[in-house]
Amino acid sequence: MSIEVIGISKTFGTFKALNNVSLNFPDGELVALLGPSGCGKTTLLRVIAGLEHADTGRIVLDGADATDKDVRQRRVGFVFQHYALFRHMTVFENIAFGLRVRPRRERPSEKDIRAKVNRLLDLVQLGWVANRFPSQLSGGQRQRIALARALAVEPRVLLLDEPFGALDAKVRKELRRWLRTLHDELHISSIFVTHDQEEALEVSDRIVLVNKGQVEQIGTPKEIYEQPATAFAYSFIGSVNEFRGRVDGDFVRVGDEKLRFQTGTFKNGQEVVAFSRPHDTEIVANPQSEDGVSASIKRILGTGAVARVELVANGEAREGRKEFFEVEIPGSDVQSLGLSTGQHVKLRGRRLSVFADQNGTQAAS
Ligand SMILES: Nc1ncnc2c1ncn2[C@@H]1O[C@H](COP(=O)(O)OP(=O)(O)OP(=O)(O)O)[C@@H](O)[C@H]1O
């Protein structure tokens, strides 16, 4: 089912949790709502579900306006972070619940309910726990049962709010692969909330990056990772080195030093922030080099094909914080450049992406 979000705003007291959000979720995709804590992801999910009413805007499901419809009428399925299974019911009865509470004329026969629950148990590969109670399951198993229960009522869309957030890292990783496989089988339009970039990059067809109640960027994981559209997207996704300064001709002036960058749609003197990924950052062994920002080597990790070099900025901490950098270079360069811990070097961006500092929306690389 396609989902359209049109001009949604939501305020709690004086706090604007969602600010004029418009989005289009194509049919059958697994979409991640990704962003830092408090950016409005859960609120947006709840508005789509009909659990929360927006101040303005509309929700259109499969071409029909659903703004005034309740959760049941919208036919959405939910899975929350904290498994809300009924403790006094077996796994089987938990999954059957949504079917059993249907009005008599819509309720399937007992035989059909049994067949359906068994099919769902097979789907989540947990047939062998059908007669257990939730307290006798692991966290990961409970979340799979929660998913089976959500699917039992044949929702048109599945909404998952940090479904694996409460689980440990290993189980979390397994379950997110499992979710991907399950989605490939069912193709049910699904939106899941996460603040974990790795989870979003690994699992989803598309990522909606949210920041301060607004959509920052929409794209495939590859697009979001390789072509971040804003300063926020750059710093939120993946490791990145950040240099703040002012435009000075073909350079960004960072304190007393300068970094060369290619194209300029910027005015001289404009405040900018420049980013380069660790594998696009260069170490210049000569600390007197004119082009580059001074740093000293803290640690050199790995001596194989790729070495990771951790550095810290020289001089005064800027804006009260010490700046750290990370550079990936071929292991052989550590030798040929003669790099060692404590050494003063300069850093340059081989590919530097520069954004205006105040709003972070203008890009040039
Ligand atoms: N019922 C409410 N009353 C008041 N403020 C709320 C309410 N629900 C959410 N907020 C506020 O709205 C903002 C967005 O909340 P939301 O839960 O959507 O964020 P989130 O991106 O899902 O964050 P997290 O990843 O921490 O769950 C937060 O600052 C939150 O404190």
The ligand as an SDF file (V2000), in Angstrom:
LIG
                    3D

 31 33  0  0  0  0  0  0  0  0999 V2000
    3.0350   13.3310   24.2650 N   0  0  0  0  0  0  0  0  0  0  0  0
    4.0360   14.2070   24.2430 C   0  0  0  0  0  0  0  0  0  0  0  0
    3.9930   15.3260   25.0090 N   0  0  0  0  0  0  0  0  0  0  0  0
    4.9990   16.2390   24.9610 C   0  0  0  0  0  0  0  0  0  0  0  0
    6.1050   16.1220   24.1920 N   0  0  0  0  0  0  0  0  0  0  0  0
    6.2080   15.0220   23.4330 C   0  0  0  0  0  0  0  0  0  0  0  0
    5.1910   14.0190   23.4140 C   0  0  0  0  0  0  0  0  0  0  0  0
    5.5670   13.0570   22.5410 N   0  0  0  0  0  0  0  0  0  0  0  0
    6.7690   13.4480   22.0380 C   0  0  0  0  0  0  0  0  0  0  0  0
    7.1600   14.6230   22.5470 N   0  0  0  0  0  0  0  0  0  0  0  0
    8.3670   15.3670   22.2340 C   0  0  0  0  0  0  0  0  0  0  0  0
    8.4700   15.4860   20.8190 O   0  0  0  0  0  0  0  0  0  0  0  0
    9.7980   15.2600   20.3750 C   0  0  0  0  0  0  0  0  0  0  0  0
    9.8300   14.1420   19.3630 C   0  0  0  0  0  0  0  0  0  0  0  0
    9.5360   12.9190   20.0180 O   0  0  0  0  0  0  0  0  0  0  0  0
    9.6120   11.5210   19.2800 P   0  0  0  0  0  0  0  0  0  0  0  0
    9.2560   10.4710   20.2640 O   0  0  0  0  0  0  0  0  0  0  0  0
    8.8370   11.5880   18.0270 O   0  0  0  0  0  0  0  0  0  0  0  0
   11.1660   11.4430   18.9370 O   0  0  0  0  0  0  0  0  0  0  0  0
   12.0240   10.2390   18.3530 P   0  0  0  0  0  0  0  0  0  0  0  0
   12.7480   10.8030   17.1810 O   0  0  0  0  0  0  0  0  0  0  0  0
   11.1800    9.0610   18.1130 O   0  0  0  0  0  0  0  0  0  0  0  0
   13.0360   10.0120   19.5410 O   0  0  0  0  0  0  0  0  0  0  0  0
   13.6030    8.6490   20.2010 P   0  0  0  0  0  0  0  0  0  0  0  0
   14.5450    8.0630   19.2000 O   0  0  0  0  0  0  0  0  0  0  0  0
   14.3040    9.1710   21.4140 O   0  0  0  0  0  0  0  0  0  0  0  0
   12.4230    7.7940   20.5060 O   0  0  0  0  0  0  0  0  0  0  0  0
   10.6310   14.9640   21.6190 C   0  0  0  0  0  0  0  0  0  0  0  0
   11.3270   16.1350   21.9810 O   0  0  0  0  0  0  0  0  0  0  0  0
    9.6200   14.5910   22.6600 C   0  0  0  0  0  0  0  0  0  0  0  0
   10.0410   14.9780   23.9560 O   0  0  0  0  0  0  0  0  0  0  0  0
  1  2  1  0
  2  3  1  0
  2  7  2  0
  3  4  2  0
  4  5  1  0
  5  6  2  0
  6  7  1  0
  6 10  1  0
  7  8  1  0
  8  9  2  0
  9 10  1  0
 10 11  1  0
 11 12  1  0
 11 30  1  0
 12 13  1  0
 13 14  1  0
 13 28  1  0
 14 15  1  0
 15 16  1  0
 16 17  2  0
 16 18  1  0
 16 19  1  0
 19 20  1  0
 20 21  2  0
 20 22  1  0
 20 23  1  0
 23 24  1  0
 24 25  2  0
 24 26  1  0
 24 27  1  0
 28 29  1  0
 28 30  1  0
 30 31  1  0
M  END
$$$$
